[in-house]
Structure formats: structure tokens, C-alpha cells
């Protein structure tokens, strides 16, 4: 019993590690990926509007607006797919974290609700980056293969 309590309190608890943690990380991956992927789809549905927004509305630092539009759209369409399947999940989470941060900083008229959304997405991405994608991922399969191969 002492061993179980020690593990439970300090984070090494089999039910948590084998069931809850992988499901929680998978849920975070799916939720955040859906948000960013849908945003990318919206951007490509009206590319002229997207370019206009990047030129006149968003204040993306350093990068020219047209390049920022292409980069943001590509990131919003590719990185979520990587996150969902769990392939190179940490770089994908980091890329989306940066994209989320730039979006939150560069959009001047963000609402309080929008700001909270960006904080939640950033926190979920930080968890994925810190803990990895979990055992329900291609990364886990590759890691096991490279470890044993």
C-alpha cells in the first residue's frame, strides 16, 4: 500500500501511466489539432481575404504579411495532422505553440474569450511538448523500435 501511495503521489502510478495519461494526451492532441486545422481550412477557403487580413489587420512582427500568411496556413494544415497521428509530436506541438503565441500577440482586437482560448491551447500544447504524445502515437512505436533496434 505504501508503494502504491508513494507512486500515486509522486507520479509513478500504473493506472494513471497506462490508461489516463495516454488518453488525456490523445484528447489534448485531437482537440488542439482540430482548432488549428479548421483555422487553416478557413484561410484557404478565401485566400484573398486571408492575404488582406495579414496585410491590414494582423501585426505579425518581422515577417512580411504574404510570407506570414503562407507560413501560418501551412503550419495550421500540416502540424495538426502530425499531432493527431503522433508523428514528431513535440516539434509539431512547439510549432503550434509558437503559431498560437504569434496569433495572440499580433491580433490587436482579441476578445477576453479569445485570449482565454489562446491560453488554454497554449497550455495544452505545452503539456504535449513537455510529456510527449503518450503511448497512443507513432512516436511511441518509433521510439520502441529505435530503442530495441
C-alpha positions as CSV (number, residue, x, y, z in Angstrom):
1,X,0.0,0.0,0.0
2,X,2.8,2.4,0.8
3,X,4.4,1.7,-2.6
4,X,1.1,2.5,-4.3
5,X,0.6,5.7,-2.4
6,X,4.2,6.8,-3.0
7,X,3.8,6.2,-6.7
8,X,0.4,7.8,-6.8
9,X,1.6,10.9,-5.0
10,X,4.8,11.2,-7.0
11,X,3.5,10.4,-10.5
12,X,4.5,6.8,-11.0
13,X,1.1,5.1,-10.8
14,X,0.4,2.3,-13.3
15,X,-3.3,3.0,-13.8
16,X,-2.5,6.7,-14.4
17,X,0.5,6.0,-16.6
18,X,-1.1,3.3,-18.7
19,X,-4.7,4.5,-19.0
20,X,-5.3,8.1,-18.0
21,X,-2.2,9.8,-19.2
22,X,-2.3,8.3,-22.8
23,X,-6.0,9.2,-23.1
24,X,-5.5,12.7,-21.8
25,X,-2.6,13.4,-24.1
26,X,-4.6,11.9,-27.1
27,X,-7.5,14.1,-26.2
28,X,-5.3,17.2,-26.0
29,X,-3.7,16.3,-29.3
30,X,-7.1,15.9,-31.0
31,X,-8.7,19.0,-29.6
32,X,-5.9,21.4,-30.4
33,X,-5.3,19.9,-33.8
34,X,-9.0,20.3,-34.7
35,X,-8.9,24.0,-33.7
36,X,-5.8,24.8,-35.8
37,X,-6.7,22.6,-38.8
38,X,-10.2,24.3,-39.0
39,X,-8.5,27.7,-38.9
40,X,-6.2,26.6,-41.8
41,X,-9.2,25.4,-43.8
42,X,-10.9,28.8,-43.3
43,X,-7.7,30.5,-44.6
44,X,-7.6,28.6,-47.8
45,X,-11.3,28.9,-48.5
46,X,-10.9,32.6,-49.1
47,X,-7.2,33.2,-49.8
48,X,-7.7,36.8,-50.9
49,X,-9.4,37.6,-47.6
50,X,-6.5,35.8,-45.7
51,X,-3.9,37.9,-47.5
52,X,-5.9,41.1,-46.8
53,X,-6.1,40.2,-43.1
54,X,-2.4,39.5,-42.8
55,X,-1.6,42.8,-44.6
56,X,-4.0,45.1,-42.9
57,X,-5.4,43.5,-39.7
58,X,-2.7,41.3,-38.1
59,X,0.5,42.9,-37.0
60,X,2.8,39.9,-37.5
61,X,6.3,41.0,-36.4
62,X,9.4,40.7,-38.6
63,X,7.9,38.6,-41.4
64,X,6.3,40.3,-44.5
65,X,2.5,39.7,-44.5
66,X,2.3,37.5,-47.5
67,X,5.0,35.2,-46.3
68,X,3.4,35.1,-42.8
69,X,0.1,34.1,-44.4
70,X,1.7,31.2,-46.3
71,X,3.6,30.1,-43.2
72,X,0.7,30.3,-40.9
73,X,-1.6,28.5,-43.3
74,X,0.9,25.7,-44.0
75,X,1.5,25.3,-40.3
76,X,-2.2,25.2,-39.5
77,X,-2.8,22.5,-42.1
78,X,0.3,20.3,-41.6
79,X,1.2,20.4,-37.9
80,X,-2.2,19.3,-36.6
81,X,-2.1,16.2,-38.8
82,X,1.3,15.4,-37.3
83,X,-0.1,15.9,-33.8
84,X,-3.2,13.7,-34.4
85,X,-1.2,10.7,-35.6
86,X,1.5,11.4,-33.1
87,X,4.4,11.8,-35.6
88,X,7.1,14.2,-34.5
89,X,4.6,15.4,-31.9
90,X,7.0,17.5,-29.9
91,X,8.2,19.6,-32.9
92,X,4.5,19.8,-34.1
93,X,3.4,21.0,-30.6
94,X,6.2,23.5,-30.4
95,X,5.4,24.8,-33.9
96,X,1.7,25.2,-33.0
97,X,2.7,26.8,-29.7
98,X,4.7,29.5,-31.5
99,X,1.9,30.0,-34.0
100,X,-0.6,30.4,-31.2
101,X,1.7,32.9,-29.4
102,X,2.2,34.9,-32.6
103,X,-1.5,34.9,-33.3
104,X,-2.3,36.1,-29.8
105,X,0.3,38.8,-29.9
106,X,-0.3,40.0,-33.4
107,X,-4.1,40.3,-33.4
108,X,-4.9,43.7,-31.8
109,X,-8.7,43.2,-31.2
110,X,-8.7,39.9,-29.5
111,X,-11.6,39.5,-27.0
112,X,-11.3,38.3,-23.5
113,X,-12.8,35.0,-24.6
114,X,-10.4,34.7,-27.5
115,X,-7.5,35.4,-25.1
116,X,-8.6,32.6,-22.8
117,X,-8.8,30.2,-25.8
118,X,-5.3,31.0,-26.7
119,X,-4.1,30.4,-23.1
120,X,-5.9,27.1,-23.0
121,X,-4.5,26.0,-26.4
122,X,-1.0,27.1,-25.3
123,X,-1.3,25.2,-22.0
124,X,-2.4,22.0,-23.9
125,X,0.5,22.4,-26.4
126,X,2.9,22.9,-23.5
127,X,1.8,19.7,-21.9
128,X,2.2,17.8,-25.1
129,X,5.6,19.2,-25.6
130,X,6.7,18.6,-22.0
131,X,5.3,15.0,-21.7
132,X,5.4,13.9,-25.4
133,X,2.4,12.4,-27.2
134,X,1.9,9.4,-25.0
135,X,1.8,5.8,-25.8
136,X,-1.0,6.1,-28.4
137,X,1.2,7.6,-31.1
138,X,3.5,6.7,-33.9
139,X,6.3,8.4,-32.0
140,X,6.0,5.7,-29.3
141,X,6.2,3.0,-31.9
142,X,9.3,4.6,-33.5
143,X,10.9,5.2,-30.1
144,X,10.4,1.5,-29.1
145,X,11.8,0.4,-32.5
146,X,14.9,2.6,-32.3
147,X,15.5,1.7,-28.7
148,X,15.4,-2.0,-29.4
149,X,16.9,-1.9,-32.9
